[in-house]
Amino acid sequence: MGMGHMEILLVPLEGVPLYATLFASETSRSILQFYRPDDLGFAVRVRTTSLGAALSLVSELRWYVRRYTREVLFRLEEGVYASHALAEEIYARESEPDAIGGGRHLFVFRSGSPLKVIPAEGGGKEVDTADMEGAELVIDVRGPLRGEKAGEKEEGEGGDEAQNSDEMARSL
């Protein structure tokens, strides 16, 4: 990993014009003013000098990250990115990028379409190339995605809510 610079991809929640949102706010605008982020359409790319600088920038932006992004990804090498959780582990020297914990996913970006995330566990499984057709960018993401870390569940994920409503319906 060339430590010359680190690239962060801020992947917006569906329908969020992330670049415009970040620059509409004085706070995030002032945090980002020295970084000259690029609006890629499907994500906002920010370059920093190192992984440590990238993590601290994301930490400064955490209010926006929580509200407006689906994932924050950190580039390990061409086409390969670490999830936020894995990036923090690598930074804390607890993990080599190759010791992939929390799996692998392919992120398929197409202009004008929602992001498609395809599990690519173990890498041996063939990914359906139809999933890749017309893609603007396909990247390999290592490490646990947001909401996959132990004990952390995102709203709307996990079948509990549905189960509970079934049980409630049954008890009526």
SERO-4910 file (N, C-alpha, C, O; in steps of 0.05 Angstrom, whole numbers):
BEGIN
 pado doro    nc1    nc2    nc3   cac1   cac2   cac3    cc1    cc2    cc3    oc1    oc2    oc3
  Met    A     17    -24      0      0      0      0     18     25      0     31     30     20
  Gly    A     18     40    -22     34     64    -23     24     83     -2      1     92     -3
  Met    A     40     89     18     31    107     39     31    136     30     26    154     46
  Gly    A     37    141      5     38    168     -5     11    182     -1     10    205      7
  His    A    -11    168     -8    -37    179     -2    -57    157      3    -54    134     -6
  Met    A    -78    165     16   -100    146     22   -125    158      9   -129    182      9
  Glu    A   -140    140     -3   -165    149    -16   -189    139     -1   -190    115      6
  Ile    A   -208    156      5   -232    148     19   -255    151     -1   -256    170    -16
  Leu    A   -273    131     -1   -298    134    -16   -321    136      4   -325    118     20
  Leu    A   -335    158      3   -359    162     19   -382    154      1   -389    168    -18
  Val    A   -395    131      8   -416    120     -9   -443    130      3   -450    122     25
  Pro    A   -458    146    -12   -482    158      0   -505    138      2   -505    117    -12
  Leu    A   -523    143     20   -548    129     21   -562    135     -5   -559    156    -17
  Glu    A   -579    116    -13   -593    119    -39   -608    146    -39   -622    152    -19
  Gly    A   -606    160    -60   -621    185    -63   -609    209    -50   -620    231    -52
  Val    A   -586    207    -36   -573    229    -23   -552    241    -42   -533    227    -50
  Pro    A   -555    267    -49   -534    280    -65   -511    288    -46   -510    310    -37
  Leu    A   -494    269    -41   -475    272    -19   -456    296    -22   -452    311     -3
  Tyr    A   -445    300    -46   -426    322    -50   -439    348    -43   -429    365    -29
  Ala    A   -463    352    -55   -478    377    -51   -485    380    -21   -484    402    -10
  Thr    A   -493    358     -8   -500    359     20   -477    367     37   -480    383     55
  Leu    A   -453    356     31   -429    363     47   -422    392     43   -413    405     62
  Phe    A   -425    402     19   -416    429     14   -438    450     21   -432    474     22
  Ala    A   -462    440     26   -483    459     35   -480    466     64   -490    486     74
  Ser    A   -465    450     79   -461    455    107   -434    469    112   -413    460    102
  Glu    A   -435    490    127   -411    505    132   -390    488    148   -366    489    142
  Thr    A   -401    472    166   -383    456    183   -367    436    166   -343    434    167
  Ser    A   -382    420    150   -368    400    134   -351    413    112   -330    403    104
  Arg    A   -361    436    102   -346    450     81   -319    458     93   -298    456     79
  Ser    A   -319    468    117   -293    477    129   -275    453    136   -251    456    134
  Ile    A   -287    431    143   -271    407    149   -258    397    123   -235    389    123
  Leu    A   -273    399    101   -263    388     75   -247    407     58   -237    400     37
  Gln    A   -246    433     66   -235    453     48   -206    447     38   -199    455     16
  Phe    A   -190    433     54   -163    428     45   -160    402     29   -138    396     19
  Tyr    A   -182    387     26   -180    361     13   -189    360    -16   -182    341    -30
  Arg    A   -204    380    -24   -214    380    -52   -227    354    -60   -216    340    -77
  Pro    A   -249    346    -48   -262    321    -54   -272    321    -83   -277    342    -95
  Asp    A   -274    297    -94   -284    293   -122   -312    282   -120   -317    263   -105
  Asp    A   -331    293   -135   -357    282   -137   -358    261   -159   -357    269   -183
  Leu    A   -359    236   -152   -359    215   -172   -387    208   -181   -392    191   -198
  Gly    A   -407    221   -168   -435    215   -174   -444    193   -155   -462    197   -139
  Phe    A   -432    169   -157   -440    147   -140   -427    148   -113   -434    133    -95
  Ala    A   -407    165   -110   -393    168    -85   -377    194    -85   -373    207   -106
  Val    A   -368    202    -62   -350    225    -60   -323    214    -52   -320    199    -33
  Arg    A   -302    221    -68   -275    211    -63   -259    234    -50   -258    256    -60
  Val    A   -246    226    -28   -228    245    -14   -201    233    -11   -199    209     -4
  Arg    A   -180    248    -18   -153    237    -15   -140    251      9   -141    275     13
  Thr    A   -126    234     25   -112    244     48    -83    233     47    -77    217     29
  Thr    A    -66    242     66    -38    233     64    -34    205     75    -14    192     67
  Ser    A    -51    195     92    -46    169    104    -72    158    115    -93    171    115
  Leu    A    -71    133    123    -95    120    135   -103    134    161   -127    138    166
  Gly    A    -83    141    177    -89    155    202   -104    182    197   -124    188    210
  Ala    A    -95    196    177   -108    222    169   -136    217    159   -154    232    164
  Ala    A   -139    195    143   -165    188    132   -185    182    155   -207    191    154
  Leu    A   -176    165    174   -193    158    196   -201    182    213   -224    184    222
  Ser    A   -182    200    217   -189    223    233   -207    242    218   -225    255    230
  Leu    A   -204    244    192   -223    261    176   -251    249    177   -271    264    181
  Val    A   -253    223    174   -280    210    175   -292    214    203   -316    217    206
  Ser    A   -275    213    224   -284    217    251   -295    246    254   -316    250    267
  Glu    A   -281    265    242   -291    293    243   -318    296    229   -334    312    236
  Leu    A   -321    280    208   -346    281    192   -367    262    201   -387    258    188
  Arg    A   -363    250    225   -381    227    232   -410    234    233   -427    217    227
  Trp    A   -417    259    240   -446    266    240   -458    263    212   -480    252    209
  Tyr    A   -443    271    192   -452    269    164   -450    240    154   -468    231    140
  Val    A   -429    227    163   -425    199    156   -449    182    165   -460    166    150
  Arg    A   -457    186    190   -480    171    201   -506    176    187   -521    158    182
  Arg    A   -510    202    180   -536    209    168   -538    204    139   -559    197    128
  Tyr    A   -516    208    124   -518    209     95   -503    188     80   -506    186     56
  Thr    A   -487    171     94   -472    151     79   -482    123     85   -491    117    107
  Arg    A   -478    106     66   -483     78     70   -458     63     80   -459     47     98
  Glu    A   -436     70     68   -410     59     76   -388     80     72   -391     99     55
  Val    A   -367     78     87   -342     93     82   -321     73     76   -316     55     93
  Leu    A   -308     75     53   -288     55     45   -261     67     42   -258     91     34
  Phe    A   -240     52     49   -213     61     48   -197     45     29   -196     20     31
  Arg    A   -183     57     10   -170     43    -12   -145     29     -2   -127     42      9
  Leu    A   -143      3     -6   -119    -12      1   -100    -14    -23    -76    -11    -21
  Glu    A   -112    -20    -46    -97    -21    -71   -117    -18    -94   -141    -15    -89
  Glu    A   -107    -17   -118   -125    -13   -141   -149    -32   -139   -146    -56   -140
  Gly    A   -173    -21   -138   -197    -37   -138   -204    -52   -113   -224    -66   -111
  Val    A   -187    -49    -92   -192    -63    -66   -194    -42    -44   -176    -26    -40
  Tyr    A   -216    -44    -29   -220    -25     -8   -226    -39     19   -236    -62     19
  Ala    A   -220    -26     41   -226    -36     67   -251    -22     77   -255      1     72
  Ser    A   -268    -37     91   -291    -24    105   -279     -7    128   -256    -10    135
  His    A   -296     10    139   -287     27    161   -276     11    184   -256     17    196
  Ala    A   -291    -11    191   -283    -28    214   -255    -40    209   -238    -40    227
  Leu    A   -251    -50    184   -225    -63    178   -203    -42    178   -181    -47    187
  Ala    A   -209    -18    167   -189      3    165   -180     10    194   -156     15    198
  Glu    A   -199     12    213   -191     18    240   -174     -4    252   -155      1    267
  Glu    A   -180    -29    246   -164    -52    255   -136    -51    244   -116    -54    258
  Ile    A   -134    -46    218   -108    -44    205    -91    -22    218    -68    -25    223
  Tyr    A   -105      1    222    -91     24    234    -81     17    262    -59     25    270
  Ala    A    -97      2    277    -89     -5    304    -69    -28    304    -62    -39    325
  Arg    A    -60    -36    280    -40    -58    276    -50    -85    286    -35   -103    291
  Glu    A    -77    -87    287    -87   -113    297    -90   -132    273    -96   -155    277
  Ser    A    -86   -122    249    -94   -138    227    -78   -130    202    -73   -107    197
  Glu    A    -70   -150    187    -58   -145    161    -82   -143    141   -102   -157    145
  Pro    A    -79   -127    120   -101   -126    101   -109   -153     90   -131   -158     82
  Asp    A    -89   -171     90    -94   -198     78   -110   -216     97   -123   -235     89
  Ala    A   -108   -210    124   -123   -226    143   -151   -216    143   -159   -200    160
  Ile    A   -166   -225    123   -192   -213    118   -213   -224    138   -220   -248    137
  Gly    A   -222   -207    156   -243   -215    174   -269   -202    165   -268   -180    153
  Gly    A   -291   -214    170   -316   -201    163   -323   -203    134   -342   -189    125
  Gly    A   -309   -219    119   -317   -225     92   -310   -205     71   -295   -185     75
  Arg    A   -320   -211     47   -314   -194     24   -341   -189      9   -359   -206      9
  His    A   -343   -166     -2   -366   -159    -18   -357   -144    -43   -337   -130    -43
  Leu    A   -372   -148    -64   -367   -132    -88   -387   -110    -88   -411   -115    -85
  Phe    A   -378    -85    -91   -395    -62    -94   -396    -56   -123   -376    -50   -136
  Val    A   -420    -57   -135   -424    -51   -163   -438    -25   -166   -462    -22   -159
  Phe    A   -424     -5   -177   -435     21   -181   -443     25   -211   -427     20   -229
  Arg    A   -468     34   -215   -477     40   -242   -489     68   -241   -502     75   -221
  Ser    A   -485     84   -261   -496    110   -259   -527    108   -261   -537     93   -277
  Gly    A   -540    123   -244   -569    123   -244   -582     99   -232   -607     96   -233
  Ser    A   -567     80   -221   -579     57   -208   -569     55   -180   -548     65   -173
  Pro    A   -586     42   -163   -577     38   -135   -552     21   -134   -547      4   -152
  Leu    A   -536     25   -114   -512      9   -110   -520    -20   -106   -540    -25    -92
  Lys    A   -506    -38   -118   -511    -67   -113   -487    -78    -97   -464    -75   -105
  Val    A   -494    -91    -75   -473   -103    -59   -476   -133    -60   -497   -144    -53
  Ile    A   -455   -147    -69   -456   -176    -73   -436   -190    -55   -412   -184    -56
  Pro    A   -445   -207    -37   -426   -222    -20   -407   -238    -38   -416   -251    -57
  Ala    A   -381   -237    -32   -362   -253    -47   -344   -268    -28   -320   -267    -30
  Glu    A   -357   -282    -10   -342   -296     12   -322   -315      0   -327   -329    -20
  Gly    A   -298   -315     12   -278   -334      4   -267   -330    -24   -247   -341    -31
  Gly    A   -280   -313    -39   -270   -306    -66   -272   -329    -86   -270   -324   -110
  Gly    A   -277   -353    -77   -277   -376    -95   -304   -377   -111   -305   -387   -133
  Lys    A   -325   -367    -98   -351   -368   -111   -352   -351   -135   -343   -328   -135
  Glu    A   -363   -362   -156   -366   -346   -180   -387   -325   -177   -409   -331   -167
  Val    A   -380   -301   -184   -400   -280   -183   -413   -278   -210   -399   -279   -231
  Asp    A   -439   -276   -211   -454   -274   -236   -445   -250   -251   -449   -227   -242
  Thr    A   -434   -254   -275   -424   -231   -290   -446   -212   -300   -442   -189   -306
  Ala    A   -470   -223   -300   -493   -206   -308   -496   -183   -288   -505   -161   -294
  Asp    A   -488   -189   -263   -488   -168   -242   -470   -145   -248   -473   -122   -239
  Met    A   -450   -150   -265   -429   -130   -271   -435   -114   -296   -422    -94   -301
  Glu    A   -454   -123   -312   -458   -110   -338   -464    -81   -335   -480    -73   -318
  Gly    A   -451    -65   -351   -457    -36   -351   -448    -22   -326   -455      1   -321
  Ala    A   -431    -35   -310   -422    -23   -285   -402     -1   -291   -385     -4   -309
  Glu    A   -404     20   -276   -384     42   -279   -359     35   -263   -337     41   -271
  Leu    A   -364     21   -241   -341     14   -224   -349    -11   -207   -372    -12   -197
  Val    A   -331    -30   -205   -336    -53   -187   -312    -54   -169   -289    -55   -178
  Ile    A   -316    -53   -143   -294    -54   -124   -298    -77   -105   -320    -85    -98
  Asp    A   -275    -87    -96   -274   -110    -77   -271    -98    -49   -251    -84    -44
  Val    A   -290   -102    -32   -290    -90     -5   -285   -112     15   -299   -132     16
  Arg    A   -264   -107     32   -257   -127     53   -266   -117     80   -267    -93     85
  Gly    A   -273   -136     97   -279   -129    124   -309   -126    129   -324   -125    110
  Pro    A   -317   -125    154   -346   -123    161   -357    -97    151   -345    -76    155
  Leu    A   -381    -98    139   -394    -74    131   -409    -62    155   -411    -74    176
  Arg    A   -418    -38    151   -432    -24    173   -457    -41    180   -471    -51    163
  Gly    A   -461    -44    206   -484    -60    215   -478    -90    216   -496   -105    224
  Glu    A   -454    -98    208   -447   -126    210   -430   -132    234   -426   -156    241
  Lys    A   -419   -111    247   -403   -116    270   -420   -128    292   -443   -123    294
  Ala    A   -407   -145    308   -422   -159    329   -437   -139    346   -427   -119    354
  Gly    A   -463   -145    351   -479   -129    369   -488   -103    357   -501    -87    371
  Glu    A   -482    -98    332   -490    -73    320   -510    -79    298   -502    -91    278
  Lys    A   -535    -71    301   -554    -78    280   -567    -53    270   -574    -35    285
  Glu    A   -569    -52    243   -582    -28    232   -612    -32    232   -622    -54    229
  Glu    A   -626     -9    234   -655    -10    232   -663    -23    206   -651    -19    185
  Gly    A   -683    -40    208   -693    -52    184   -678    -77    175   -685    -89    156
  Glu    A   -657    -84    190   -642   -108    183   -647   -129    205   -654   -123    227
  Gly    A   -645   -154    197   -651   -175    216   -681   -179    217   -695   -159    216
  Gly    A   -690   -203    218   -718   -209    215   -735   -205    241   -758   -212    241
  Asp    A   -723   -193    262   -737   -192    287   -763   -177    286   -783   -186    296
  Glu    A   -762   -153    273   -786   -137    273   -809   -153    260   -831   -153    271
  Ala    A   -804   -165    238   -825   -180    223   -835   -203    241   -859   -207    243
  Gln    A   -817   -217    255   -825   -239    272   -843   -228    295   -864   -240    301
  Asn    A   -834   -206    307   -850   -195    329   -878   -188    319   -898   -193    334
  Ser    A   -881   -176    296   -907   -168    287   -924   -193    281   -948   -193    285
  Asp    A   -912   -215    272   -926   -240    268   -937   -250    295   -960   -258    297
  Glu    A   -919   -249    315   -927   -259    341   -950   -242    352   -968   -253    364
  Met    A   -948   -216    348   -969   -198    357   -996   -205    343  -1017   -206    355
  Ala    A   -993   -209    317  -1017   -215    302  -1030   -241    312  -1054   -244    314
  Arg    A  -1012   -261    319  -1022   -286    328  -1036   -283    355  -1055   -297    361
  Ser    A  -1025   -265    372  -1036   -263    399  -1062   -247    400  -1077   -247    420
  Leu    A  -1069   -233    377  -1094   -218    376  -1118   -236    375  -1141   -226    374
***
